[in-house]
């Protein structure tokens, strides 16, 4: 929103965005036009509400957004022949209680979208963020982000939910098992972006996942929420005052958010009790074991390896196998970790960094220093590059004494 809207109203507007958009789509508006109309209504709310707050905020937004949609339709000469479908404005009254939020999540994570487009559209349509806020968070020009969102809206415009009076379109079905997994991956992508500009994307991802958990009873949704909370709880301890990375083993655990840890573990336990294990629940179980250890030395690495074995069974992901090699190195010794690493492709991201760490623990500082340098050259961000470079320099300085 803008600087004039109060924090309370901004939070309210953003929480209402998906349900208002869902109502317009259900009434028959195509997704792209409906999303534009909702954004216009949000702008109008920012202008009007401080002086004249409505008694029914959601109803106000639906009414204004629907009128903006009708105005846009009537102004479009090329579509005048279809105006008769939308001539009548619904009679004033309470907004229907049906919640279209879940369908909106699935629509914004449609398989025809690229991951980047799905993330941007989710933040805009479900999260209620402005194009400027999303662009600043992803460090791209606003015009670039606007084009990305426009393309995404055009892509999904034909796959939404049909009006209630019509049969659902085949491409708009939201009951396929893969739908939930796609939505969760989009939300996890948002979470892993962290934060920049005036939007905390990690916090936004947690908010959206909470919202999703409120409308769908699925253990993997709970697993992702638990995973986010457990990771986010360590955020304050992840960087030193100079901005450098602090490895998990060296973090000040007194700076971890114990309330988030307790909430995450509670959510995870309830999800695991349903005996429908998924990859996000397994990842959250690993994060919970780290969070539950009073010190790094007391970490239950044996149990962590067991959870990685479950995760490998679920995903067969090379990245998971890479992380498992680290856990094996902690549980059974660095040479066992190096043996687990030997079967993996050396071109995997972070392979050199993992190999360097295991060689360092095994006492081979020359090989470790060389691999840290190679890993630094391949690092995807400056903070990671600096961290790896410092580790290499420390080992080289130790060897030269």
Phi, psi and omega per residue, in radians:
X1 nan -2.653 3.133
X2 -2.064 3.097 -3.061
X3 -1.181 -0.346 -3.063
X4 -1.327 -0.415 -3.058
X5 -1.402 2.466 -3.134
X6 -1.253 2.707 3.102
X7 -0.978 -0.634 -3.139
X8 -1.128 -0.810 -3.135
X9 -1.162 -0.648 3.124
X10 -1.087 -0.771 3.119
X11 -1.099 -0.712 3.136
X12 -1.127 -0.804 -3.136
X13 -1.029 -0.788 -3.096
X14 -1.188 -0.595 3.138
X15 -1.251 -0.482 -3.115
X16 -1.519 -0.307 -3.030
X17 -0.915 -0.911 -3.069
X18 -1.119 -0.670 -3.113
X19 -1.215 -0.640 3.101
X20 -1.149 -0.781 3.117
X21 -1.087 -0.731 3.133
X22 -1.073 -0.658 3.130
X23 -1.132 -0.749 3.131
X24 -1.110 -0.725 3.129
X25 -1.126 -0.725 -3.140
X26 -1.147 -0.535 3.110
X27 -1.283 -0.245 3.085
X28 2.168 -0.034 3.117
X29 -1.290 2.418 3.040
X30 -1.232 2.702 -2.961
X31 -1.005 -0.838 -3.056
X32 -1.073 -0.808 -3.139
X33 -1.171 -0.673 3.129
X34 -1.118 -0.722 -3.124
X35 -1.141 -0.693 3.077
X36 -1.090 -0.748 -3.121
X37 -1.126 -0.703 3.117
X38 -1.129 -0.720 3.106
X39 -1.086 -0.681 3.072
X40 -1.084 -0.717 3.136
X41 -1.142 -0.653 3.109
X42 -1.119 -0.733 3.095
X43 -1.069 -0.748 3.132
X44 -1.132 -0.655 3.108
X45 -1.099 -0.722 3.108
X46 -1.049 -0.639 -3.115
X47 -1.322 -0.669 -2.950
X48 -1.672 -0.695 -2.960
X49 -1.056 -0.668 -3.119
X50 -0.967 -0.628 -3.125
X51 -1.643 -0.464 -3.057
X52 -2.492 1.284 -3.099
X53 -1.162 2.415 -3.130
X54 -1.383 2.743 3.068
X55 -1.363 -0.563 3.119
X56 -2.105 1.609 -3.028
X57 -1.071 -0.781 -3.123
X58 -1.133 -0.789 3.115
X59 -1.060 -0.683 3.115
X60 -1.075 -0.810 -3.121
X61 -1.134 -0.716 3.118
X62 -1.083 -0.787 -3.116
X63 -1.089 -0.856 -3.112
X64 -1.152 -0.767 -3.132
X65 -1.100 -0.713 -3.140
X66 -1.150 -0.692 3.099
X67 -1.121 -0.720 3.110
X68 -1.113 -0.672 3.105
X69 -1.099 -0.811 3.126
X70 -1.073 -0.743 3.133
X71 -1.037 -0.746 -3.127
X72 -1.163 -0.671 3.129
X73 -1.134 -0.742 -3.106
X74 -1.217 -0.465 3.138
X75 -1.418 -0.175 -3.096
X76 -1.648 1.747 -3.049
X77 -1.081 -0.542 -3.076
X78 -1.213 -0.292 -3.081
X79 -2.027 0.269 -3.073
X80 -1.081 -0.486 -3.111
X81 -1.163 -0.272 3.137
X82 -1.821 0.163 -3.083
X83 -1.140 -0.451 -3.072
X84 -1.128 -0.334 3.108
X85 -1.278 -0.338 -2.989
X86 -2.232 0.263 -3.047
X87 -1.156 -0.601 -3.015
X88 -1.622 2.130 3.049
X89 -1.388 2.323 3.135
X90 -0.970 2.545 -3.128
X91 -1.114 2.528 3.107
X92 -1.016 2.633 3.130
X93 2.744 -3.116 -3.129
X94 -1.068 2.533 3.075
X95 -1.281 2.384 3.137
X96 -0.967 2.570 -3.074
X97 -1.383 -0.191 -3.110
X98 -1.001 2.402 -3.093
X99 -1.887 1.992 -3.128
X100 -1.665 0.170 -3.050
X101 -1.028 -0.749 -3.095
X102 -1.067 -0.806 3.109
X103 -1.056 -0.627 -3.132
X104 -1.158 -0.714 3.059
X105 -0.990 -0.839 -3.096
X106 -1.145 -0.669 -3.135
X107 -1.122 -0.733 -3.111
X108 -1.261 -0.299 3.095
X109 -1.896 0.544 -3.075
X110 -1.064 2.441 -3.093
X111 -1.025 -0.366 -3.138
X112 -1.332 -0.170 3.126
X113 -1.588 2.592 2.983
X114 -1.252 2.757 3.109
X115 -0.956 -0.735 -3.129
X116 -1.096 -0.723 3.137
X117 -1.210 -0.672 3.124
X118 -1.112 -0.710 3.108
X119 -1.104 -0.844 -3.107
X120 -1.078 -0.766 -3.116
X121 -1.179 -0.651 3.102
X122 -1.097 -0.782 3.140
X123 -1.121 -0.622 -3.113
X124 -1.370 -0.912 -3.007
X125 -1.422 -0.688 -3.115
X126 -1.651 -0.689 -3.101
X127 -1.413 -0.346 3.122
X128 1.311 0.293 3.114
X129 -1.401 2.689 3.076
X130 -1.423 2.832 3.094
X131 -1.041 -0.675 3.140
X132 -1.099 -0.772 -3.132
X133 -1.098 -0.731 3.142
X134 -1.161 -0.730 3.135
X135 -1.087 -0.740 3.124
X136 -1.146 -0.653 -3.137
X137 -1.142 -0.603 -3.123
X138 -1.718 0.099 3.044
X139 1.005 0.758 3.060
X140 -2.221 2.763 3.106
X141 -1.053 2.587 -3.122
X142 -1.042 -0.664 -3.139
X143 -1.095 -0.658 3.112
X144 -1.120 -0.782 3.135
X145 -1.169 -0.649 3.116
X146 -1.069 -0.714 3.111
X147 -1.152 -0.701 3.140
X148 -1.090 -0.776 -3.126
X149 -1.187 -0.687 3.139
X150 -1.102 -0.745 3.109
X151 -1.105 -0.702 3.140
X152 -1.123 -0.729 -3.141
X153 -1.125 -0.696 3.112
X154 -1.129 -0.642 -3.110
X155 -1.127 -0.738 -3.070
X156 -1.604 -0.049 -3.067
X157 -1.031 -0.515 -3.100
X158 -1.694 0.125 -3.081
X159 -2.122 0.294 -3.087
X160 -1.428 -2.951 -3.134
X161 -1.457 2.321 3.096
X162 -1.255 2.826 3.072
X163 -0.959 2.715 -3.061
X164 -1.038 -0.496 -3.082
X165 -1.369 -0.182 -3.116
X166 -1.908 2.894 3.083
X167 -1.302 2.568 3.104
X168 -1.059 2.443 3.065
X169 -1.210 2.537 -3.076
X170 -1.031 -0.708 -3.103
X171 -1.324 -0.124 -3.128
X172 -1.715 0.206 -3.124
X173 -1.197 2.514 -3.090
X174 -2.197 0.448 -3.100
X175 -1.956 0.199 3.097
X176 -1.378 2.429 -3.113
X177 -0.983 -0.585 -3.101
X178 -1.176 -0.360 -3.089
X179 -1.054 -0.831 -3.119
X180 -1.065 -0.780 -3.127
X181 -1.049 -0.694 -3.139
X182 -1.160 -0.769 3.113
X183 -1.047 -0.780 -3.109
X184 -1.119 -0.659 3.117
X185 -1.160 -0.655 3.081
X186 -1.099 -0.792 3.134
X187 -1.121 -0.641 3.119
X188 -1.203 -0.599 3.039
X189 -1.069 -0.763 3.095
X190 -1.044 -0.837 -3.103
X191 -1.020 -0.740 -3.063
X192 -1.289 -0.176 3.059
X193 -1.295 -0.301 3.106
X194 1.337 -2.127 -3.113
X195 -2.700 2.617 3.020
X196 -2.880 2.886 -3.083
X197 1.073 -2.512 -3.117
X198 -1.764 0.219 -3.139
X199 -2.111 2.172 3.056
X200 -1.560 1.747 -3.044
X201 -1.196 -0.556 3.079
X202 -1.105 -0.819 3.090
X203 -1.104 -0.663 3.118
X204 -1.133 -0.713 3.123
X205 -1.107 -0.689 3.097
X206 -1.113 -0.760 3.129
X207 -1.052 -0.794 -3.113
X208 -1.189 -0.623 3.125
X209 -1.224 -0.644 3.023
X210 -1.044 -0.754 -3.127
X211 -1.104 -0.725 3.117
X212 -1.125 -0.733 3.140
X213 -1.090 -0.443 -3.131
X214 -1.330 -0.328 -3.079
X215 -2.020 -0.066 3.091
X216 -2.466 2.278 -3.127
X217 -1.674 1.606 -3.055
X218 -2.466 2.221 -3.076
X219 -1.079 -0.497 3.130
X220 -1.293 -0.522 3.018
X221 -1.101 -0.801 3.085
X222 -1.095 -0.678 3.120
X223 -1.086 -0.739 3.113
X224 -1.154 -0.733 3.119
X225 -1.066 -0.753 3.102
X226 -1.083 -0.765 3.135
X227 -1.051 -0.807 3.130
X228 -1.056 -0.803 -3.112
X229 -1.093 -0.728 -3.111
X230 -1.191 -0.692 3.081
X231 -1.214 -0.766 -3.087
X232 -1.131 -0.490 -3.130
X233 -1.090 -0.414 -3.111
X234 -1.651 0.037 -2.981
X235 -1.006 -0.776 -3.066
X236 -1.111 -0.425 -3.073
X237 -1.679 -0.032 -3.021
X238 -1.360 -0.356 -3.114
X239 -2.257 2.557 3.076
X240 -1.432 2.938 3.139
X241 -0.959 -0.503 3.139
X242 -1.493 0.087 3.102
X243 1.585 -0.063 -3.121
X244 -1.307 2.661 -3.131
X245 -1.254 2.489 3.064
X246 -2.013 1.995 3.141
X247 -1.030 2.709 -3.097
X248 -0.919 -0.784 -3.087
X249 -1.126 -0.394 -3.077
X250 -1.801 0.017 -3.076
X251 -1.266 2.586 3.050
X252 -1.367 1.790 -3.051
X253 -1.188 -0.266 3.046
X254 -1.204 -0.275 3.116
X255 -1.617 -0.063 3.096
X256 -1.254 2.571 -3.121
X257 -1.437 1.739 -3.052
X258 -1.174 -0.530 3.119
X259 -1.159 -0.746 3.110
X260 -1.146 -0.669 3.106
X261 -1.089 -0.816 -3.141
X262 -1.091 -0.723 3.119
X263 -1.131 -0.790 -3.129
X264 -1.073 -0.767 3.135
X265 -1.130 -0.697 3.111
X266 -1.096 -0.760 3.117
X267 -1.130 -0.721 3.141
X268 -1.104 -0.792 -3.133
X269 -1.024 -0.734 3.136
X270 -1.138 -0.658 3.125
X271 -1.198 -0.788 -3.130
X272 -1.114 -0.540 -3.126
X273 -1.128 -0.303 -3.137
X274 -1.443 -0.135 3.032
X275 1.013 0.725 3.026
X276 -2.277 1.210 -3.005
X277 -1.134 2.379 3.048
X278 -2.349 3.050 -3.015
X279 -1.135 -0.622 -3.131
X280 -1.245 -0.589 3.046
X281 -1.139 -0.705 3.124
X282 -1.144 -0.742 3.095
X283 -1.103 -0.698 3.129
X284 -1.147 -0.608 3.106
X285 -1.111 -0.673 3.084
X286 -1.143 -0.788 3.118
X287 -1.090 -0.636 3.140
X288 -1.156 -0.664 3.110
X289 -1.139 -0.670 3.048
X290 -1.121 -0.801 -3.074
X291 -1.174 -0.498 -3.057
X292 -1.449 -0.224 -3.100
X293 -1.418 2.162 3.130
X294 -1.047 -0.598 3.101
X295 -2.401 2.860 3.116
X296 -1.056 -0.647 -3.099
X297 -1.163 -0.424 -3.110
X298 -1.618 0.138 3.124
X299 -1.118 2.352 -3.139
X300 -1.462 1.388 -3.071
X301 -1.183 -0.547 3.121
X302 -1.057 -0.789 3.128
X303 -1.211 -0.582 3.090
X304 -1.101 -0.733 3.082
X305 -1.045 -0.708 3.126
X306 -1.084 -0.692 3.099
X307 -1.212 -0.613 3.054
X308 -1.128 -0.627 3.066
X309 -1.053 -0.718 3.073
X310 -1.110 -0.720 -3.116
X311 -1.159 -0.684 3.062
X312 -1.084 -0.728 3.119
X313 -1.081 -0.651 -3.099
X314 -1.348 -0.626 -2.976
X315 -2.066 -0.477 -3.016
X316 0.867 0.680 -3.089
X317 -1.505 2.304 3.070
X318 -1.046 -0.608 3.123
X319 -1.147 -0.694 3.073
X320 -1.108 -0.726 3.119
X321 -1.116 -0.595 3.096
X322 -1.125 -0.830 3.113
X323 -1.136 -0.596 3.089
X324 -1.094 -0.637 3.128
X325 -1.058 -0.655 3.084
X326 -1.114 -0.798 -3.131
X327 -1.103 -0.703 3.097
X328 -1.094 -0.697 3.111
X329 -1.083 -0.579 3.107
X330 -1.371 -0.658 -3.066
X331 -1.374 -0.723 -2.996
X332 -2.061 0.058 3.132
X333 1.853 2.674 -3.042
X334 -1.071 -0.573 -3.137
X335 -1.193 -0.602 3.036
X336 -1.141 -0.666 3.073
X337 -1.116 -0.738 3.115
X338 -1.135 -0.614 3.093
X339 -1.136 -0.714 3.093
X340 -1.163 -0.573 -3.133
X341 -1.276 -0.494 -3.019
X342 -1.062 -0.483 -3.099
X343 -1.462 -0.045 -3.065
X344 -1.728 2.679 3.128
X345 -1.152 2.181 -3.098
X346 -1.174 -0.217 3.137
X347 -1.498 -0.038 3.113
X348 -1.031 2.459 3.025
X349 -0.969 2.358 3.117
X350 1.278 0.089 3.122
X351 -1.050 -0.805 -3.129
X352 -1.106 -0.670 -3.126
X353 -1.154 -0.736 3.110
X354 -1.135 -0.781 3.118
X355 -1.065 -0.705 3.129
X356 -1.084 -0.777 -3.128
X357 -1.086 -0.783 -3.119
X358 -1.177 -0.682 3.073
X359 -1.144 -0.654 3.100
X360 -1.092 -0.773 3.129
X361 -1.146 -0.470 3.132
X362 -1.471 -0.041 3.095
X363 1.600 0.017 3.134
X364 -1.584 1.361 -3.024
X365 -1.226 -0.513 3.135
X366 -1.131 -0.858 3.118
X367 -1.128 -0.707 -3.139
X368 -1.066 -0.803 -3.128
X369 -1.070 -0.757 3.134
X370 -1.089 -0.757 -3.123
X371 -1.211 -0.598 3.062
X372 -1.075 -0.711 3.115
X373 -1.113 -0.793 3.126
X374 -1.087 -0.700 3.119
X375 -1.128 -0.667 3.132
X376 -1.083 -0.677 3.133
X377 -1.131 -0.464 -3.107
X378 -1.705 -0.036 -3.064
X379 -1.063 2.521 -3.071
X380 -1.516 -0.212 3.119
X381 -2.535 2.827 -3.022
X382 -1.145 -0.692 -3.104
X383 -1.096 -0.763 3.127
X384 -1.156 -0.702 3.130
X385 -1.073 -0.773 3.136
X386 -1.116 -0.715 -3.135
X387 -1.067 -0.821 -3.125
X388 -1.174 -0.665 3.120
X389 -1.116 -0.703 3.122
X390 -1.145 -0.653 3.113
X391 -1.120 -0.727 3.105
X392 -1.108 -0.766 -3.133
X393 -1.110 -0.678 3.133
X394 -1.114 -0.750 3.131
X395 -1.173 -0.708 3.119
X396 -1.132 -0.656 3.109
X397 -1.163 -0.656 3.120
X398 -1.144 -0.691 -3.117
X399 -1.230 -0.476 -3.075
X400 -1.463 -0.123 -3.120
X401 -1.241 nan nan
